[in-house]
Amino acid sequence: QGLLDKSRSTGMGGISADDPQAIAKLESKLAGLEQVQERMKGVNAYYRRHKSLDGCPLLSVDQIEQLKSDMAKSYHLQDKPYPTWMLSNNNAEIRRVRGRIESLTAHKATHYEGWEFEGGRVEADTGDNRLRVFFDEKPDEGTRAALKGNGFRWSSNAGAWQRQLTDNALYAAKHLECMQPVNDEGLSEDEVEQRDSGRQMG
């Protein structure tokens, strides 16, 4: 359990997509989880063969004694050092971390572009992982409310309204009336069709 806790705690302070080392940190965490999984499986296999943990090369003397003590307790219902639920939980965490790595890798490979709109521009800053909206003049109260309602927040440092750079952020920005791209720049054919359909319904 100590090994599991240690491997799971790696990076559990919150690995944000904003962190340039996020993928590397997650890969390191994944390697630790996989190592723990193989060790637990190996220890269980050793116990099946020998019906004892004595001499198990995967464990220290202290770890062997600790596992013996754990197996002797009433809550340890299975005749194996590491119960099935423990391997299942760790395997689920392995799948979750792998999925996060795949998601961040795909996000990093995505090419984001900004666009100009009447009265400002939208910029996709992949370095800071932010979608930023710059207005030539301070937007009115209704526009500010629309920005806030779609997850944008004012950044005095950037001098722009911004939110984390994601597909959802781009979708929200492109469908806000206040920042429709000039000459359909930055919109796909489907998005142009959806926008025009929405205007006709309006």
Disulfide bonds with the S-S distance in Angstrom:
none
